[in-house]
Amino acid sequence: MRLQGVTGRAVVGCLATAVIVFVALSIAGDARAGIAVALGLILGSINGALAERALGAGFSIRMSSLPRLALLSGAGVGAGLLLGLDYAWLVILGVAAAQGVLVAVAARSLLSR
């Protein structure tokens, strides 16, 4: 699967943000928190790619949204619990931040038309 357009830019933006957050929190002395947020950003970036793939395959956005979001939420909570209960919320924060990146990239794309 090759990512292009808005989805591809959102994935790249999330990956770049994940690296920046990880490095910044590692320098601040909490590498585990950096891993948690970065992992959330990476998991969250998958949402746009999966949604684009579902639309391309002809699935209804309504029928594919709930299972996709449940899968990503479960993966985020599971990853957070593996890192430790104190860090689980940071993974979910990273997933939410990834959705913000996706919205920002989509809005920029619409405004530049």
QUIWO-V288424 format. One record per backbone hydrogen bond with DSSP energy under -0.5 kcal/mol. NH is the residue of the N-H (numbers start at 1). CO is the residue of the C=O. If there is no record, write none. Layout:
<<NH;CO> <NH;CO>>
This chain:
<<3;1> <7;4> <8;4> <9;5> <10;6> <11;7> <12;8> <13;9> <14;10> <15;11> <16;12> <17;13> <18;14> <19;15> <20;16> <21;17> <22;18> <23;19> <24;20> <25;21> <26;22> <27;23> <28;24> <29;26> <30;25> <34;30> <35;31> <36;32> <37;33> <38;34> <39;35> <40;36> <41;37> <42;38> <43;39> <44;40> <45;41> <46;42> <46;43> <47;43> <47;44> <48;44> <49;45> <50;46> <51;47> <52;48> <53;49> <54;50> <55;51> <56;52> <57;53> <58;55> <59;54> <64;60> <65;61> <66;62> <68;64> <69;65> <70;66> <71;67> <72;68> <73;69> <74;70> <75;71> <76;72> <77;73> <78;74> <79;75> <80;76> <81;77> <82;78> <83;79> <84;80> <87;84> <88;84> <88;85> <90;87> <91;87> <92;88> <93;89> <94;90> <95;91> <96;92> <97;93> <98;94> <99;95> <100;96> <101;97> <102;98> <103;99> <104;100> <105;101> <106;102> <107;103> <108;104> <109;105> <110;106> <111;107> <112;108> <113;110>>
